[in-house]
């Protein structure tokens, strides 16, 4: 049974996605009959199922000798074709790897804590279906992001997460500051997404593939054969890092995270602990390509180092503890950018792994500090 759940780990994003779609059924007419609570409990149940599946799959990977060896050295792959025409094939290709299972266990576990927290935080709020459905939509997108092996679909999922940010930040849409925060977060992240799209489109004719493992092999062949970088490739790499810069709130695309604090605190917990890490995940997957260009690595060091220093200084001057933590998020992820730029992939992985849970617990305890 555990081996089957490991092989079916690609279903994990489907549980919260199903809950998000089911949340649409709570129309205003139905809410007047049942109240909003059943929708919140349904989302909580599906998130718990996703978390349980992630844990069982991760346990099976390490305890079952046969399944573990196959999954570690020959990861389970899956995929389907989305577009196949005129010699162009675009498909969603995914891999169930050990890092992906660990990431999904962290994502679903923190989502479970956040939704339990949100039940108490929004006890008297009638916007449960919209809020809980958006949280589940976010979880589905993040789990799909760690599973996909395609840089094109990574871009697509990052776009969906940008839309999800707009919906969640704008939960209390009758407040002017909330509307401004949602709009600024959406537009700022869209700048990075559009530049990322240009890089993704230009990447395919040059490398012949959008799969991360295919790109890794292409970069290795380029290095082993001593072939010079194709013309314009450094511009493509600069475009590819623009998306992670926007998602990770790096200078100059850093102000949206501070303004997004106008959203309910449970969504802030989620956004500052795991959502911003989605951009860092994509950056780490692109690391074999980034190693080909010392100039792009230097740009990462400058951007990350500047953000780490400037954001820390801004945090010191804040009188609102939530805003101080938002700038510290940018600062921490700036250190991760520096690690990637210096070629310290192991250090970057460590910074990524130890970050989400402490930040989530800090934000969950922030109400007690304020009181």
PyMOL commands that set and color helices and strands:
alter all, ss='L'
color gray80, all
select helices_A, chain A and resi 2-7+9-23+28-34+37-63+65-73+98-121+128-147+151-169+176-207+212-224+233-247+255-262+265-275+277-285+287-290+294-316+321-341+345-364+366-370
alter helices_A, ss='H'
color red, helices_A
select strands_A, chain A and resi 76-85+88-96
alter strands_A, ss='S'
color yellow, strands_A
deselect
rebuild
show_as cartoon
